[in-house]
């Protein structure tokens, strides 16, 4: 088994990360083995999942060029606008596929579905004790109670 070293790098939210990895070849002209790539599930010149998420968030909010500027401002790293476009479109296609699957599942079901949301807020409540019709303002208590609104 022959040993060779190769520089492997990928892009992350912290910038470009590079590692010199060991590559092995089984016999002369045999199959190439890269244990680090297989174990870490990393590919050369790839983008990490957290960076893809950031690119998708910025790319969905504004233009792809503006997303590159925001990435430079927030993270201090440079990424081409084509990468922002590519990952934003890939994740949008995946979301569309999930939406189509859910639509098909709901269409197959015979029961109607209602999707609702609740939002809660804390409301201050003041209770005053009244004895014999006399207001006892100094004996009031202040408390909080949650009020929920459903749409």
C-alpha positions in Angstrom: 0.0 0.0 0.0 1.5 3.4 -1.1 0.9 6.6 0.8 0.4 10.1 -0.7 -0.6 13.4 0.8 -3.1 15.8 -0.7 -4.4 19.2 0.4 -8.2 19.1 1.0 -10.2 22.3 1.6 -13.8 23.4 2.0 -15.7 26.6 2.8 -17.3 27.3 6.2 -18.8 30.2 8.2 -15.3 30.7 9.6 -13.6 31.0 6.2 -11.7 28.4 4.2 -10.6 25.4 6.1 -7.8 23.2 4.7 -6.3 19.9 5.8 -3.4 17.8 4.4 -4.9 14.4 4.3 -3.3 11.0 3.7 -4.4 9.1 0.6 -3.7 5.4 0.2 -3.6 3.3 -3.0 -4.0 -0.4 -2.9 -1.3 -1.9 -5.1 0.1 -0.4 -8.3 -2.6 1.5 -10.1 -5.2 0.2 -7.7 -8.1 1.8 -6.0 -7.5 5.1 -4.1 -8.6 5.3 -0.5 -9.2 8.6 1.4 -10.1 7.7 5.0 -10.6 11.3 6.2 -13.0 12.2 3.4 -15.1 9.1 4.0 -15.1 9.5 7.8 -15.8 13.2 8.0 -18.1 13.2 5.0 -16.4 16.2 3.4 -15.7 16.9 -0.2 -13.0 19.2 -1.6 -14.1 22.7 -2.5 -17.5 22.1 -0.9 -19.6 24.4 1.4 -20.5 23.4 4.9 -24.1 22.9 5.9 -24.2 26.0 8.2 -22.6 28.1 5.5 -25.2 26.9 3.0 -27.9 27.8 5.5 -26.5 31.4 5.8 -26.2 31.7 2.0 -29.8 30.6 1.6 -31.1 33.0 4.2 -29.3 36.0 2.7 -30.1 34.9 -0.8 -33.8 34.6 -0.1 -34.0 38.0 1.5 -32.4 40.2 -1.2 -30.5 39.9 -4.4 -27.6 37.4 -4.7 -25.1 40.3 -5.0 -26.5 41.9 -1.9 -26.2 38.5 -0.1 -22.5 38.5 -0.9 -22.1 41.9 0.6 -24.0 40.8 3.7 -21.9 37.7 4.1 -18.7 39.8 3.9 -20.2 42.3 6.5 -21.4 39.7 9.0 -18.9 36.9 8.6 -15.9 38.5 6.9 -15.6 35.9 4.1 -15.8 36.1 0.4 -18.1 33.8 -1.6 -19.1 34.2 -5.3 -22.6 35.3 -6.1 -23.1 32.2 -8.2 -22.7 30.0 -5.1 -25.4 32.0 -3.3 -27.7 31.6 -6.3 -26.9 27.8 -6.6 -27.6 27.0 -2.9 -30.7 29.2 -2.6 -32.2 27.6 -5.7 -31.3 24.1 -4.5 -32.9 24.6 -1.1 -35.9 26.2 -2.7 -36.4 23.2 -5.0 -36.1 20.9 -1.9 -38.8 22.9 -0.1 -41.0 22.8 -3.1 -40.7 19.1 -3.3 -41.6 18.8 0.4 -44.7 21.0 -0.2 -45.8 18.9 -3.1 -45.6 15.7 -1.0 -47.6 17.3 1.8 -50.2 18.5 -0.6 -50.6 15.0 -2.1 -50.9 13.5 1.4 -53.6 16.0 2.4 -55.4 15.4 -0.9 -55.5 11.6 -0.2 -56.9 12.1 3.3 -60.7 12.3 3.4 -60.7 14.5 6.5 -60.6 18.3 6.3 -57.6 19.9 8.0 -57.5 23.2 9.8 -54.1 24.8 10.4 -54.2 27.4 13.2 -51.8 29.4 15.3 -51.9 30.7 18.8 -50.0 33.7 20.1 -49.8 34.6 23.7 -49.1 37.8 25.6 -48.8 38.5 29.3 -51.3 41.1 30.5 -51.0 42.9 33.8 -54.0 42.5 36.1 -54.7 44.7 39.1 -57.1 43.4 41.7 -58.5 45.7 44.4 -60.2 44.4 47.6 -63.4 46.2 48.4 -64.8 45.9 51.9 -68.2 47.5 52.8 -68.2 49.5 49.6 -65.0 51.3 50.5 -62.1 51.2 48.0 -59.0 50.0 49.6 -56.4 51.1 47.0 -53.5 50.3 49.2 -54.5 46.6 49.4 -54.4 46.1 45.6 -52.3 43.3 44.1 -50.7 43.3 40.7 -50.3 40.1 38.8 -49.8 38.8 35.3 -51.9 36.5 33.3 -51.5 35.1 29.8 -54.0 36.0 27.1 -54.1 33.9 23.9 -55.3 35.0 20.5 -56.2 32.3 18.0 -56.5 32.9 14.2 
